[in-house]
Amino acid sequence: MTAAIGASDEDEENRAADRESKAALQVVTAAASAMEAFYGQIKPHVALSAEERQARINKRTARWKWVADALFRVASIPSGSKTPLRLNIKSC
């Protein structure tokens, strides 16, 4: 894109901007898909009570909050919870 701007060719600048935009959209889409796939893998191993699940559904909690909570529960491990998490991971 820098070369197109330096050449003062408006058509080439537009083509370069178009390529950059498409590439950026592909990256964002790939990142979102990867996060969703990761969540799909850890979701069955995150303990969530039926009451809490129903409360989230009733409140219409945003999907990103479900994903963030699952990641937080998996990544932030209190000392007393390490053994059950190890057993969950082992059973995968």
QUIHU-V471678 format. One record per residue. N is the residue number from 1. OMEGA is omega in radians with two decimals (none if undefined). D_CENTER is the distance of its C-alpha to the mean C-alpha in Angstrom with 2 decimals. Layout:
n->N omega->OMEGA d_center->D_CENTER
n->N omega->OMEGA d_center->D_CENTER
This chain:
n->1 omega->3.14 d_center->28.96
n->2 omega->3.12 d_center->31.10
n->3 omega->3.14 d_center->33.90
n->4 omega->3.13 d_center->33.89
n->5 omega->3.14 d_center->34.20
n->6 omega->-3.11 d_center->36.92
n->7 omega->-3.12 d_center->38.83
n->8 omega->3.11 d_center->39.04
n->9 omega->-3.06 d_center->38.31
n->10 omega->3.12 d_center->36.60
n->11 omega->3.12 d_center->35.85
n->12 omega->3.07 d_center->34.28
n->13 omega->3.13 d_center->32.23
n->14 omega->3.11 d_center->30.96
n->15 omega->3.13 d_center->30.14
n->16 omega->3.11 d_center->28.35
n->17 omega->3.10 d_center->26.32
n->18 omega->3.12 d_center->25.48
n->19 omega->3.14 d_center->24.33
n->20 omega->3.13 d_center->22.19
n->21 omega->3.12 d_center->20.59
n->22 omega->3.12 d_center->19.87
n->23 omega->3.13 d_center->18.42
n->24 omega->3.11 d_center->16.12
n->25 omega->3.10 d_center->14.95
n->26 omega->3.13 d_center->14.43
n->27 omega->-3.13 d_center->12.30
n->28 omega->3.13 d_center->10.01
n->29 omega->3.12 d_center->10.06
n->30 omega->3.13 d_center->9.58
n->31 omega->3.13 d_center->6.50
n->32 omega->3.12 d_center->4.98
n->33 omega->3.12 d_center->7.04
n->34 omega->3.12 d_center->6.31
n->35 omega->3.13 d_center->2.94
n->36 omega->3.11 d_center->5.40
n->37 omega->3.11 d_center->8.10
n->38 omega->3.10 d_center->7.45
n->39 omega->3.11 d_center->7.38
n->40 omega->3.13 d_center->10.36
n->41 omega->-3.09 d_center->12.02
n->42 omega->-3.06 d_center->12.04
n->43 omega->-3.13 d_center->12.66
n->44 omega->-3.07 d_center->16.31
n->45 omega->3.11 d_center->16.95
n->46 omega->-3.14 d_center->16.07
n->47 omega->3.13 d_center->19.33
n->48 omega->-3.10 d_center->19.31
n->49 omega->3.12 d_center->22.77
n->50 omega->3.13 d_center->23.87
n->51 omega->-3.14 d_center->24.99
n->52 omega->3.10 d_center->21.73
n->53 omega->-3.13 d_center->19.89
n->54 omega->3.11 d_center->22.66
n->55 omega->3.10 d_center->22.62
n->56 omega->3.12 d_center->18.97
n->57 omega->-3.14 d_center->19.92
n->58 omega->3.13 d_center->23.09
n->59 omega->-3.08 d_center->21.49
n->60 omega->3.13 d_center->18.95
n->61 omega->-3.11 d_center->16.15
n->62 omega->-3.13 d_center->13.15
n->63 omega->-3.10 d_center->10.22
n->64 omega->3.11 d_center->7.88
n->65 omega->3.07 d_center->10.69
n->66 omega->-3.12 d_center->10.73
n->67 omega->-3.14 d_center->7.26
n->68 omega->3.13 d_center->8.28
n->69 omega->3.13 d_center->11.65
n->70 omega->3.11 d_center->10.98
n->71 omega->3.13 d_center->9.48
n->72 omega->-3.14 d_center->12.44
n->73 omega->-3.14 d_center->14.83
n->74 omega->-3.04 d_center->14.11
n->75 omega->-3.10 d_center->14.17
n->76 omega->-2.98 d_center->16.97
n->77 omega->3.03 d_center->19.77
n->78 omega->-3.04 d_center->23.14
n->79 omega->-3.12 d_center->26.07
n->80 omega->-3.09 d_center->27.30
n->81 omega->-3.08 d_center->24.13
n->82 omega->-3.11 d_center->23.84
n->83 omega->3.11 d_center->26.16
n->84 omega->3.12 d_center->24.58
n->85 omega->3.08 d_center->21.12
n->86 omega->3.12 d_center->22.91
n->87 omega->3.08 d_center->24.59
n->88 omega->3.13 d_center->21.43
n->89 omega->3.14 d_center->19.94
n->90 omega->-3.09 d_center->23.38
n->91 omega->-3.13 d_center->23.59
n->92 omega->none d_center->20.63
